[in-house]
Amino acid sequence: MNREMLDLTYYSAIAEDLQQHNPEAYEILDEEIHIILHKLKFIPQESRPVTQVIPLGASLPGDYLQELLLVAGAQHNEYAVALDDVELLIFIDETNSYLSTLPAQLQETFANCKAVKNNKIFIIQKANFAQDRKDYLQDIEILAEIIQSKYFIFGHEGEYWVKFDIG
């Protein structure tokens, strides 16, 4: 196992469970994660976007979400990043109830954010996003399509996430 895989706590636990209970699912997960990580090793950390995920309902488990973001190609930030430096804003809104109030919030709270200035705002609409470990791979695919759109297309756009255009 390569070094990147050793740092993935949740992947390791999920993979170990699948190896014991569902070897076929383990093979799929392992192969797909390795493909994603292999593509990402050619993108230096400083070239990866600073990404902020904002849940609009239930709070998300922070360390689990951070692992998903790292595997999907976001920049690893050991320290808090100023909101103005965020290059991608991702809102989690399963009910689509937030779309009507989002423009006002963007202007009030995020007006100086690089993501807003560069129209890099996305909304994930998948139920239970980043809350069910059985969806680990699918949640990474969703994030990878958003964060590293030049390198990953899994067909989730329009079904589980959309780009929000400021106009």
C-alpha positions in Angstrom: 0.0 0.0 0.0 1.4 3.4 -0.9 2.0 6.2 1.6 -1.1 8.1 0.6 -3.3 5.1 1.4 -1.8 4.8 4.9 -3.0 8.2 5.9 -6.6 7.4 5.0 -8.2 6.3 8.3 -11.7 5.9 7.0 -10.7 4.2 3.8 -8.6 1.7 5.8 -11.5 0.9 8.1 -14.0 0.6 5.2 -11.6 -1.5 3.1 -10.9 -3.8 6.0 -14.6 -4.4 6.6 -15.3 -5.0 2.9 -12.4 -7.4 2.6 -14.0 -9.6 5.3 -17.6 -9.2 4.3 -17.8 -8.3 0.6 -14.5 -8.9 -1.3 -16.0 -7.9 -4.7 -17.0 -4.5 -3.3 -13.6 -4.1 -1.7 -11.9 -4.8 -5.1 -14.0 -2.1 -6.8 -13.4 0.4 -4.0 -9.6 -0.3 -3.9 -9.2 0.0 -7.6 -11.2 3.2 -7.9 -9.4 5.0 -5.0 -6.0 4.0 -6.4 -7.0 5.4 -9.8 -8.1 8.7 -8.3 -4.9 9.0 -6.2 -2.7 8.1 -9.1 -4.2 10.9 -11.2 -3.9 13.3 -8.4 -0.2 12.6 -7.7 0.6 14.7 -10.8 -1.2 17.7 -9.3 1.1 19.5 -6.8 -0.6 20.5 -3.5 -0.1 24.2 -4.2 -2.1 23.8 -7.5 -5.1 22.2 -5.8 -7.9 24.5 -4.9 -8.6 25.7 -1.4 -12.1 24.3 -0.8 -14.8 25.1 1.8 -17.8 22.8 2.3 -20.8 24.4 4.0 -23.6 22.1 5.2 -27.0 23.7 5.2 -28.6 21.1 7.5 -27.1 18.5 9.7 -23.5 19.1 10.5 -20.9 16.9 8.8 -18.2 14.8 10.6 -15.2 17.1 10.1 -12.4 14.5 9.9 -14.4 12.2 7.6 -15.2 15.1 5.3 -11.6 16.2 5.3 -10.5 12.8 4.1 -13.1 12.9 1.3 -11.9 16.3 0.3 -8.2 15.2 0.2 -8.9 12.1 -1.8 -11.0 14.1 -4.2 -8.1 16.6 -4.9 -8.7 19.6 -2.6 -5.7 21.4 -1.1 -4.6 20.0 2.3 -4.8 22.9 4.9 -3.3 22.1 8.3 -4.5 25.5 9.6 -7.7 27.5 9.2 -7.9 29.4 5.9 -9.2 32.9 5.6 -12.6 32.9 4.0 -11.4 35.3 1.4 -8.8 32.7 0.2 -11.3 30.0 -0.5 -11.3 29.1 -4.2 -14.2 26.7 -4.3 -17.4 27.0 -2.2 -19.5 23.8 -1.9 -22.9 24.0 -0.2 -24.7 20.9 0.9 -28.5 21.3 0.3 -30.4 18.0 0.0 -33.8 19.7 -0.1 -33.1 22.5 -2.7 -34.7 24.8 -0.2 -31.6 27.0 0.0 -31.4 28.1 -3.6 -33.6 31.1 -3.3 -31.6 32.6 -0.3 -28.1 31.7 -1.6 -27.5 34.8 -3.7 -28.2 37.1 -0.7 -25.9 35.0 1.5 -23.2 35.0 -1.0 -23.3 38.9 -1.2 -23.5 39.3 2.6 -21.1 36.6 3.9 -18.9 35.6 1.0 -18.6 38.7 -1.1 -14.8 38.9 -0.9 -14.3 35.2 -1.3 -12.2 34.2 -4.3 -14.8 31.5 -5.1 -17.6 34.1 -5.4 -15.4 36.5 -7.4 -14.5 33.7 -9.8 -18.0 32.1 -9.9 -16.8 28.8 -8.4 -19.9 27.9 -6.3 -21.4 24.4 -6.3 -24.3 22.8 -4.5 -24.4 19.1 -3.6 -28.0 17.8 -3.5 -27.3 14.2 -2.6 -29.2 12.8 0.4 -26.9 12.0 3.3 -23.8 13.3 1.6 -20.7 12.5 3.7 -22.7 10.9 6.3 -22.9 7.2 5.3 -19.7 5.3 4.9 -21.2 2.9 2.4 -21.2 5.9 0.0 -17.5 6.7 0.6 -16.5 6.1 -3.1 -19.6 7.9 -4.5 -19.1 10.9 -2.3 -15.4 11.1 -3.3 -16.5 10.9 -7.0 -18.9 13.8 -6.5 -16.3 16.0 -4.9 -13.6 15.0 -7.4 -15.9 16.1 -10.3 -16.3 19.5 -8.6 -12.8 20.0 -7.3 -10.8 18.5 -10.2 -13.3 18.8 -13.1 -10.6 18.7 -15.7 -9.5 15.2 -14.6 -12.7 13.5 -13.3 -16.1 12.9 -14.9 -18.2 10.3 -13.2 -21.6 11.4 -14.4 -22.9 12.8 -11.1 -23.4 16.4 -12.3 -27.1 17.3 -12.6 -28.1 14.3 -10.4 -26.1 14.9 -7.2 -24.5 18.3 -7.7 -24.9 21.5 -9.7 -22.8 24.5 -10.4 -24.5 27.7 -9.0 -24.0 30.6 -11.4 -24.1 34.1 -9.9 -24.9 35.5 -13.3 
